[in-house]
Amino acid sequence: MADTAAPLAELDKVADAGRIRSRKLDGGIATLVVDVTGLGDQDRSALERSLRSAALGIAGVSEVRIALTAAQQSRTIVAVGSGKGGVGKSTLTTNLAIALARAGKRVGVIDADIYGPSQPTLLGSEEKPRAENDRLIPVAAHGIRFLSLGQLVGAGQALAWRGPMATGALSRLIEADWGDCEIILVDLPPGTGDVQLTLLQKARPAGAVVVSTPQDLSLIDARRAIDLFGKLNVPVLGLVENMASYVCPHCGESSDPFGTGSVEREAAAIGVPFLGRLPLSRAIRAASDEGVPPASGTGSESDAFAELAGKLLTALDTAAA
Ligand SMILES: Nc1ncnc2c1ncn2[C@@H]1O[C@H](COP(=O)(O)OP(=O)(O)OP(=O)(O)O)[C@@H](O)[C@H]1O
């Protein structure tokens, strides 16, 4: 029977312009090739269902065959690590992600910190992710999407995980339906043990950001993290100095409780970019506790994260060149 696809033109009303790459009607069988690039699993299924039911409503169509195609989604994973806990790695991850989103990127965050998953608190969202076709759907907050071990288990429970259990749960986060996310930041657990190693091997990040306070102790541990990245061939995209100077809100005098400048010197010594310095700021601590990331607002803290995000994008471009 002749192929006369004209009646299928109707389907343009169902799919966004250009998504239907080819259409054919032969012997009552409608065959469509549909480009689903950039759509998450749910949107793909929804589009397929709508096209199928619309096609079956067209006179002369008795069967519908749909092939979905997608251009390879280019996605960059960046690990955020520190040698030591409590230096602000999670705070940096959240705010860097939001600053990247404000710079126009589609950003996801994986909270892989088994010792203290804190992204739900930092992002002020206790929403649990749904699963579709056995894949988790990241939760949206402050213009980014995120998944956290803290959403899969109760607070404090992940701490008891070791080995395969932790690795299995982390794999679910990495293999989730990240849709059109272009950059995914992974908030690593502090330290350089087996969990970090497995995670890096699974996620295969394009690079890593290492955060440290200017204290010697934090810096010594940061060097261990840098070594681990080096051993796994994960380029260090840059170092960030957190909790540097403190400006007294009363008298305005600036002091350096943990010292200042050592992280920048370390970056120069090992030949990696210094991405920037964040002050020790009561506003950062208070906003983080309240689930209102400073990067989502305005002011000097938000500007500092925006600057870090810009430098990270430059470092990513340089690493890819
Ligand atoms: N620049 C800053 N100024 C003030 N407080 C900060 C700053 N950075 C982080 N903090 C606070 O320090 C505490 C630890 O930060 P955070 O949880 O981000 O560290 P971490 O390195 O991820 O720790 P862990 O590895 O234990 O999860 C939090 O209370 C956070 O609000």
The ligand as an SDF file (V2000), in Angstrom:
LIG
                    3D

 31 33  0  0  0  0  0  0  0  0999 V2000
   32.1630   30.6860   55.0370 N   0  0  0  0  0  0  0  0  0  0  0  0
   31.4670   30.2820   56.1020 C   0  0  0  0  0  0  0  0  0  0  0  0
   31.1480   31.1390   57.0900 N   0  0  0  0  0  0  0  0  0  0  0  0
   30.4590   30.7260   58.1790 C   0  0  0  0  0  0  0  0  0  0  0  0
   30.0400   29.4900   58.3820 N   0  0  0  0  0  0  0  0  0  0  0  0
   30.3300   28.5810   57.4270 C   0  0  0  0  0  0  0  0  0  0  0  0
   31.0430   28.9200   56.2350 C   0  0  0  0  0  0  0  0  0  0  0  0
   31.1680   27.7960   55.4830 N   0  0  0  0  0  0  0  0  0  0  0  0
   30.5470   26.8190   56.1640 C   0  0  0  0  0  0  0  0  0  0  0  0
   30.0550   27.2790   57.3260 N   0  0  0  0  0  0  0  0  0  0  0  0
   29.3370   26.5330   58.3670 C   0  0  0  0  0  0  0  0  0  0  0  0
   30.2200   25.5280   58.8470 O   0  0  0  0  0  0  0  0  0  0  0  0
   29.5140   24.3250   59.1360 C   0  0  0  0  0  0  0  0  0  0  0  0
   30.1360   23.1940   58.3270 C   0  0  0  0  0  0  0  0  0  0  0  0
   29.9110   23.4470   56.9400 O   0  0  0  0  0  0  0  0  0  0  0  0
   29.6190   22.2670   55.9100 P   0  0  0  0  0  0  0  0  0  0  0  0
   28.5960   21.3030   56.4410 O   0  0  0  0  0  0  0  0  0  0  0  0
   29.3650   22.8890   54.5900 O   0  0  0  0  0  0  0  0  0  0  0  0
   31.0430   21.5720   55.9370 O   0  0  0  0  0  0  0  0  0  0  0  0
   31.4870   20.2000   55.3100 P   0  0  0  0  0  0  0  0  0  0  0  0
   32.8990   20.3510   54.9690 O   0  0  0  0  0  0  0  0  0  0  0  0
   30.5580   19.7730   54.2330 O   0  0  0  0  0  0  0  0  0  0  0  0
   31.3060   19.2600   56.5550 O   0  0  0  0  0  0  0  0  0  0  0  0
   31.0700   17.6860   56.5640 P   0  0  0  0  0  0  0  0  0  0  0  0
   32.1180   17.1370   55.7120 O   0  0  0  0  0  0  0  0  0  0  0  0
   31.2040   17.3580   57.9990 O   0  0  0  0  0  0  0  0  0  0  0  0
   29.7180   17.4690   55.9940 O   0  0  0  0  0  0  0  0  0  0  0  0
   28.0640   24.6180   58.7970 C   0  0  0  0  0  0  0  0  0  0  0  0
   27.4120   25.0200   59.9800 O   0  0  0  0  0  0  0  0  0  0  0  0
   28.1260   25.7980   57.8350 C   0  0  0  0  0  0  0  0  0  0  0  0
   26.9790   26.6370   57.8960 O   0  0  0  0  0  0  0  0  0  0  0  0
  1  2  1  0
  2  3  1  0
  2  7  2  0
  3  4  2  0
  4  5  1  0
  5  6  2  0
  6  7  1  0
  6 10  1  0
  7  8  1  0
  8  9  2  0
  9 10  1  0
 10 11  1  0
 11 12  1  0
 11 30  1  0
 12 13  1  0
 13 14  1  0
 13 28  1  0
 14 15  1  0
 15 16  1  0
 16 17  2  0
 16 18  1  0
 16 19  1  0
 19 20  1  0
 20 21  2  0
 20 22  1  0
 20 23  1  0
 23 24  1  0
 24 25  2  0
 24 26  1  0
 24 27  1  0
 28 29  1  0
 28 30  1  0
 30 31  1  0
M  END
$$$$
